[in-house]
């Protein structure tokens, strides 16, 4: 089965945990662009875009480390994302 971008970023168990930890809601019944707009409204902070970019980058890098280096799923990735979000929130005007 061919993997789409929706799976690693939004529907796999690991990414679902990441979004939950960041307190970003998702409605999987919506198309991705509408889901992102809906999540942005629910999030309620000005730096939503930056949080999503950091989260997607962390998910992608961790996915690659599993595929290419044989790493295992690591809960520390979620903690690092949360830490980066806190730093981002403190430094955002």
Short mmCIF file of the C-alpha atoms (twelve columns), coordinates in Angstrom:
data_MODEL
# 
_entry.id   MODEL 
# 
loop_
_atom_site.group_PDB 
_atom_site.id 
_atom_site.type_symbol 
_atom_site.label_atom_id 
_atom_site.label_alt_id 
_atom_site.label_comp_id 
_atom_site.label_asym_id 
_atom_site.label_seq_id 
_atom_site.Cartn_x 
_atom_site.Cartn_y 
_atom_site.Cartn_z 
_atom_site.pdbx_PDB_model_num 
ATOM 1  C CA . UNK A 1  0.000   0.000  0.000  1 
ATOM 2  C CA . UNK A 2  1.374   3.414  -0.972 1 
ATOM 3  C CA . UNK A 3  1.790   5.838  1.897  1 
ATOM 4  C CA . UNK A 4  0.366   9.337  1.528  1 
ATOM 5  C CA . UNK A 5  1.387   12.434 3.474  1 
ATOM 6  C CA . UNK A 6  -1.835  12.251 5.464  1 
ATOM 7  C CA . UNK A 7  -0.796  9.039  7.223  1 
ATOM 8  C CA . UNK A 8  2.581   9.980  8.775  1 
ATOM 9  C CA . UNK A 9  1.519   13.501 9.691  1 
ATOM 10 C CA . UNK A 10 -2.072  13.041 10.809 1 
ATOM 11 C CA . UNK A 11 -3.365  9.474  11.179 1 
ATOM 12 C CA . UNK A 12 -0.572  7.183  12.379 1 
ATOM 13 C CA . UNK A 13 -0.636  6.444  16.117 1 
ATOM 14 C CA . UNK A 14 2.589   8.361  16.761 1 
ATOM 15 C CA . UNK A 15 1.480   11.575 15.039 1 
ATOM 16 C CA . UNK A 16 -1.938  11.393 16.724 1 
ATOM 17 C CA . UNK A 17 -0.123  11.324 20.097 1 
ATOM 18 C CA . UNK A 18 2.008   14.288 19.023 1 
ATOM 19 C CA . UNK A 19 -1.002  16.425 18.093 1 
ATOM 20 C CA . UNK A 20 -2.822  15.445 21.290 1 
ATOM 21 C CA . UNK A 21 0.217   16.368 23.390 1 
ATOM 22 C CA . UNK A 22 0.358   19.773 21.694 1 
ATOM 23 C CA . UNK A 23 -3.368  20.238 22.358 1 
ATOM 24 C CA . UNK A 24 -4.168  20.593 18.669 1 
ATOM 25 C CA . UNK A 25 -7.492  19.050 17.732 1 
ATOM 26 C CA . UNK A 26 -8.048  17.287 14.431 1 
ATOM 27 C CA . UNK A 27 -11.173 16.163 12.635 1 
ATOM 28 C CA . UNK A 28 -10.115 13.307 10.363 1 
ATOM 29 C CA . UNK A 29 -13.418 13.361 8.533  1 
ATOM 30 C CA . UNK A 30 -12.473 16.697 6.936  1 
ATOM 31 C CA . UNK A 31 -10.170 17.280 3.998  1 
ATOM 32 C CA . UNK A 32 -6.670  18.195 5.202  1 
ATOM 33 C CA . UNK A 33 -6.835  21.943 4.357  1 
ATOM 34 C CA . UNK A 34 -10.192 22.265 6.134  1 
ATOM 35 C CA . UNK A 35 -8.929  20.186 9.060  1 
ATOM 36 C CA . UNK A 36 -5.959  22.537 9.456  1 
ATOM 37 C CA . UNK A 37 -8.181  25.633 9.353  1 
ATOM 38 C CA . UNK A 38 -10.518 24.082 11.914 1 
ATOM 39 C CA . UNK A 39 -7.588  23.120 14.155 1 
ATOM 40 C CA . UNK A 40 -6.234  26.663 13.904 1 
ATOM 41 C CA . UNK A 41 -9.513  28.123 15.133 1 
ATOM 42 C CA . UNK A 42 -9.625  25.622 18.008 1 
ATOM 43 C CA . UNK A 43 -5.979  26.281 18.989 1 
ATOM 44 C CA . UNK A 44 -6.618  29.964 19.632 1 
ATOM 45 C CA . UNK A 45 -3.034  31.230 19.661 1 
ATOM 46 C CA . UNK A 46 -1.284  33.460 17.148 1 
ATOM 47 C CA . UNK A 47 1.652   31.100 16.600 1 
ATOM 48 C CA . UNK A 48 -0.361  28.100 15.330 1 
ATOM 49 C CA . UNK A 49 1.456   27.960 11.987 1 
ATOM 50 C CA . UNK A 50 4.843   27.830 13.680 1 
ATOM 51 C CA . UNK A 51 3.701   25.058 16.027 1 
ATOM 52 C CA . UNK A 52 2.433   22.993 13.090 1 
ATOM 53 C CA . UNK A 53 5.707   23.498 11.197 1 
ATOM 54 C CA . UNK A 54 7.799   22.429 14.203 1 
ATOM 55 C CA . UNK A 55 5.530   19.433 14.849 1 
ATOM 56 C CA . UNK A 56 5.620   18.270 11.214 1 
ATOM 57 C CA . UNK A 57 9.393   18.675 11.109 1 
ATOM 58 C CA . UNK A 58 9.821   16.609 14.307 1 
ATOM 59 C CA . UNK A 59 7.431   13.914 13.062 1 
ATOM 60 C CA . UNK A 60 9.232   13.761 9.696  1 
ATOM 61 C CA . UNK A 61 12.713  13.599 11.236 1 
ATOM 62 C CA . UNK A 62 11.651  10.893 13.680 1 
ATOM 63 C CA . UNK A 63 9.977   8.899  10.900 1 
ATOM 64 C CA . UNK A 64 13.188  9.076  8.864  1 
ATOM 65 C CA . UNK A 65 15.298  7.942  11.823 1 
ATOM 66 C CA . UNK A 66 13.036  4.895  12.189 1 
ATOM 67 C CA . UNK A 67 13.147  4.034  8.479  1 
ATOM 68 C CA . UNK A 68 16.794  4.776  7.719  1 
ATOM 69 C CA . UNK A 69 18.546  4.111  11.042 1 
ATOM 70 C CA . UNK A 70 16.304  1.479  12.609 1 
ATOM 71 C CA . UNK A 71 15.404  3.652  15.593 1 
ATOM 72 C CA . UNK A 72 12.299  2.830  17.578 1 
ATOM 73 C CA . UNK A 73 9.331   5.052  18.336 1 
ATOM 74 C CA . UNK A 74 10.469  7.440  21.033 1 
ATOM 75 C CA . UNK A 75 8.197   9.356  23.380 1 
ATOM 76 C CA . UNK A 76 10.991  11.881 23.868 1 
ATOM 77 C CA . UNK A 77 10.163  13.309 20.440 1 
ATOM 78 C CA . UNK A 78 6.799   14.425 21.794 1 
ATOM 79 C CA . UNK A 79 8.479   16.012 24.825 1 
ATOM 80 C CA . UNK A 80 10.939  17.876 22.595 1 
ATOM 81 C CA . UNK A 81 8.090   19.193 20.446 1 
ATOM 82 C CA . UNK A 82 6.263   20.414 23.533 1 
ATOM 83 C CA . UNK A 83 9.454   22.113 24.777 1 
ATOM 84 C CA . UNK A 84 9.992   23.807 21.402 1 
ATOM 85 C CA . UNK A 85 6.385   24.998 21.455 1 
ATOM 86 C CA . UNK A 86 6.865   26.537 24.910 1 
ATOM 87 C CA . UNK A 87 10.011  28.330 23.760 1 
ATOM 88 C CA . UNK A 88 8.220   29.512 20.631 1 
ATOM 89 C CA . UNK A 89 5.313   30.833 22.707 1 
ATOM 90 C CA . UNK A 90 7.625   32.773 25.015 1 
ATOM 91 C CA . UNK A 91 9.466   34.388 22.123 1 
ATOM 92 C CA . UNK A 92 6.450   35.166 19.975 1 
ATOM 93 C CA . UNK A 93 5.363   38.837 20.016 1 
# 
